[in-house]
Each structure stands twice: as structure tokens, then as C-alpha cells.
Amino acid sequence: MKKTAIYATFAAALLFTACGGESETTTETNAVATEAAAATGEGEAYQIVKEQSNVKWRGEKVAGAHDGEIELQGGELMVANNQLTGGNIIIDMNTITNTDITAEEDNAKLVGHLKADDFFGVEKYPTAKFDITSVSPIASAAAGEPNYNVQGNLTIKEKTEQVSFPAVVNIQNGTVNAKADVMVDRSKFDVRYGSETLLGELGDKAISDEFKITFDVTAKQ
């Protein structure tokens, strides 16, 4: 993570308030220590609680859209000085479901296709992973609004691409809750079906290359 004047100012102000007004030298020293921990992903590992975490997906096409859910296999979030500093999330691709098709046969058909080789190929690639590489707090973020910018490496079908997004992170009482919407370009991960980027002009059979993953992740000490 690159050092910025905004982050240094935010960290110093936060520590000054929390400590009830330490000396300027002590505050600056603590701010540097906090930034160093965030830059390296150091800190304490909070383990992701699968049962308290939720991941949703949404894919759009010319004729409409589909929604579904997928479970986490595990992972951890790193915390230092009550700040998110890093972590990783492992996604169980075998658990992908659809939630908008009510007809059982049609639902099963779509899910089976999503698991097939021209989509996510879950038999060969049973997991996907996101590794956080950079975290920076957003100064003066309003309550409930994104308070961190997160950057990391997303791996799907053994192909890794960098993604970045804002996130709402709450850390208290030994628990981290992180929420974020992440837009993913599936063409970069060889998810080929219905992709005009990979297959050429498809007209009304085209499916958007971008799909959305919505994370609501809970991790505990």
C-alpha cells in the first residue's frame, strides 16, 4: 500500500482521539506503526465464519438477468490496531446456486451449466480465491458508507487478475464484518459462454462479461 498524506493524517487523528491526547511524537510514532502493519498485512488473523457469511452473484444478459448465491470455504481477515490490514477469502465453487428461477428443472439446468467447463468448470477448478494486497482507510467516511479501499488478486479457473473496490468494514468486540460489491470481468478468467469478447458477435444471445459478486463476510478471533 502506498503511503499518502491523507492516510497519515487520518491515522494520527484517530490515535490522538483514542488515547485522549498523547504527545505529538508518540501519536506520530503510533501512526507510522499502524500504516506499516497495514502495508504488510500484519496483525492478528480473524477466521471467517462460513455460517455467518453470505456471498451473492448477479449476471445480466440481453434478455434479463439471473441471481444466486455461493458459499465460502474459508479464509481469514487480518487486523492490526483495530484496522483491516489484509486477508484472503476462499470460495467453494461447487456450492453455486440460482435463486430467481422457480421451476425446479430449469433451475437445475442453469446451475449445471454454470458448473460446466464453458462457465466455471467446477470439477477441475473447485475453488476461487481472493487475496488482499492493499488496504487503505477512506478518511471521514460517513456511517454505513464505504470506509476502506481494497485491492487484491482474484483467482478463478487458475487465472489471476487484480481487482479493486470500496468496502464497508466494521471491527468491534473481536468480530470483523466486511461488505462489498465487486464487479468481475469473466472474460479475463476464460468464462467463455455467451461472451462477445471471447466468441465474437452473438446478438441477443450475448451475456454481459461483467458480473457482480456481493460479499457480506464475518470473521472472528
C-alpha positions in Angstrom: 0.0 0.0 0.0 1.3 3.4 -0.9 1.8 5.9 1.9 -0.4 9.0 1.5 -0.6 12.2 3.4 -4.4 11.7 3.8 -3.9 8.3 5.5 -1.2 9.6 7.8 -3.4 12.4 8.9 -6.4 10.1 9.5 -4.3 7.6 11.4 -2.7 10.3 13.6 -6.1 11.9 14.4 -7.7 8.6 15.2 -4.9 7.6 17.6 -4.9 11.0 19.3 -8.6 10.8 20.0 -8.4 7.2 21.2 -5.6 7.9 23.6 -7.1 11.1 25.0 -4.4 13.4 23.6 -0.9 11.8 23.7 2.2 13.8 22.8 2.7 14.6 19.2 5.8 12.5 19.0 4.0 9.4 20.4 1.0 9.9 18.2 3.1 10.1 15.0 5.1 7.0 16.0 1.9 5.0 16.5 0.5 6.3 13.2 3.6 5.1 11.4 3.4 1.7 13.1 -0.3 1.3 12.1 0.5 2.2 8.5 3.4 -0.2 8.4 1.2 -3.0 9.7 -1.5 -2.2 7.1 1.1 -2.2 4.3 2.4 -5.6 5.1 -0.9 -7.3 6.0 0.5 -8.0 9.5 -1.7 -8.3 12.6 -4.0 -10.9 14.1 -5.8 -13.4 11.9 -9.6 -13.4 12.3 -11.1 -16.6 10.9 -14.0 -16.3 8.5 -17.2 -17.8 9.9 -18.9 -19.5 7.0 -22.3 -19.8 8.7 -22.4 -16.1 9.3 -21.1 -15.0 5.9 -23.1 -14.6 2.6 -22.0 -14.3 -1.0 -24.4 -13.4 -3.8 -23.9 -13.2 -7.5 -25.8 -11.4 -10.3 -25.2 -11.9 -14.1 -27.0 -9.9 -16.8 -27.8 -10.7 -20.4 -29.7 -9.1 -23.2 -33.0 -10.7 -22.3 -32.7 -10.2 -18.5 -30.6 -11.3 -15.5 -30.0 -14.2 -13.1 -29.2 -14.1 -9.4 -27.8 -16.7 -7.0 -25.7 -17.5 -4.0 -22.4 -19.3 -3.3 -20.7 -20.4 -0.1 -17.3 -19.7 1.3 -14.9 -22.5 2.1 -12.9 -20.4 4.5 -10.2 -17.7 4.8 -9.2 -15.0 7.2 -9.1 -11.3 7.7 -6.0 -9.6 9.2 -6.4 -6.8 11.8 -3.8 -4.6 13.5 -4.6 -1.7 15.8 -8.3 -2.1 15.0 -7.6 -1.6 11.3 -8.1 -4.1 8.5 -4.7 -4.9 7.0 -5.1 -7.9 4.7 -6.5 -11.4 4.4 -7.9 -13.9 1.9 -11.3 -15.4 1.0 -11.7 -18.9 -0.4 -14.9 -19.5 -2.4 -16.4 -23.0 -2.8 -17.5 -23.1 -6.5 -19.3 -26.3 -6.1 -22.0 -24.6 -4.0 -23.2 -22.1 -6.6 -27.0 -21.8 -6.7 -29.7 -19.9 -8.6 -32.4 -18.0 -6.7 -34.6 -16.4 -9.4 -35.8 -19.5 -11.4 -38.7 -21.2 -9.6 -39.1 -24.2 -11.9 -37.0 -27.0 -10.5 -35.9 -28.5 -13.8 -35.0 -25.1 -15.3 -33.1 -24.1 -12.1 -31.1 -27.3 -12.1 -30.3 -26.9 -15.8 -28.9 -23.4 -15.3 -26.9 -24.4 -12.2 -25.5 -27.4 -14.1 -24.4 -25.1 -17.0 -22.8 -22.7 -14.6 -20.7 -25.6 -13.2 -19.8 -26.8 -16.7 -16.4 -26.2 -18.5 -17.6 -23.2 -20.6 -18.6 -21.4 -17.4 -16.7 -22.1 -14.1 -15.6 -25.7 -14.7 -16.0 -26.6 -11.0 -15.0 -30.2 -11.3 -11.5 -29.1 -12.4 -11.5 -25.8 -10.5 -13.4 -26.4 -7.3 -12.4 -23.1 -5.6 -11.8 -19.5 -6.4 -9.8 -17.2 -4.2 -9.3 -13.5 -3.4 -6.1 -12.4 -1.8 -6.0 -8.8 -0.4 -2.8 -7.0 -1.4 -3.6 -3.4 -0.3 -6.0 -1.8 2.1 -6.4 2.0 2.7 -9.0 3.7 5.0 -11.2 6.3 3.5 -10.9 9.5 5.6 -14.1 10.9 7.0 -16.4 8.2 5.7 -20.0 8.6 6.7 -21.6 5.8 8.9 -22.7 2.9 6.7 -20.7 4.2 3.7 -17.5 2.6 2.3 -14.7 3.3 4.8 -11.9 1.3 3.1 -10.5 0.9 -0.4 -9.4 -2.7 -1.0 -7.2 -4.1 -3.8 -6.2 -7.7 -4.4 -5.8 -10.6 -6.7 -8.8 -12.7 -7.7 -8.2 -16.2 -9.0 -10.8 -18.1 -11.0 -10.0 -21.2 -13.1 -6.4 -20.7 -12.1 -6.3 -17.3 -13.8 -5.4 -14.4 -11.6 -6.4 -10.7 -12.1 -6.2 -7.6 -10.0 -9.4 -6.1 -8.8 -10.2 -3.1 -6.5 -13.3 -1.9 -4.8 -14.7 0.1 -1.8 -15.8 -1.8 1.2 -17.7 -1.2 4.4 -15.8 -2.7 7.3 -16.8 -2.8 10.9 -14.4 -4.1 13.6 -15.6 -4.4 17.2 -15.7 -6.9 20.1 -13.5 -9.4 18.4 -15.5 -9.5 15.2 -15.0 -8.2 11.7 -17.8 -7.6 9.3 -16.9 -6.6 5.7 -19.4 -5.8 2.9 -18.6 -5.0 -0.7 -19.9 -5.2 -4.3 -17.2 -6.4 -6.7 -17.5 -6.2 -10.4 -15.7 -9.0 -12.2 -14.9 -9.3 -15.9 -15.4 -13.0 -16.6 -13.7 -12.9 -20.0 -10.4 -12.4 -18.2 -10.9 -15.8 -16.5 -11.8 -17.8 -19.6 -15.5 -18.0 -18.6 -16.5 -18.2 -22.3 -20.2 -19.0 -22.7 -22.1 -16.1 -24.3 -19.1 -13.8 -24.2 -18.8 -11.5 -27.2 -15.3 -10.6 -26.0 -14.2 -14.2 -26.4 -16.6 -15.5 -29.0 -17.5 -12.5 -31.2 -20.9 -11.0 -32.1 -23.7 -13.0 -30.5 -26.7 -10.6 -30.8 -29.5 -11.3 -28.4 -27.7 -14.4 -27.1 -24.9 -12.3 -25.6 -24.3 -12.4 -21.8 -22.6 -9.4 -20.2 -18.9 -10.1 -19.4 -19.2 -8.3 -16.1 -21.0 -9.9 -13.3 -21.4 -8.7 -9.7 -20.3 -10.5 -6.5 -21.7 -9.1 -3.3 -19.8 -10.1 -0.2 -21.1 -10.0 3.4 -18.3 -11.6 5.4 -18.0 -12.2 9.1 -14.7 -13.2 10.7 -13.9 -13.7 14.4 -10.8 -14.0 16.7 
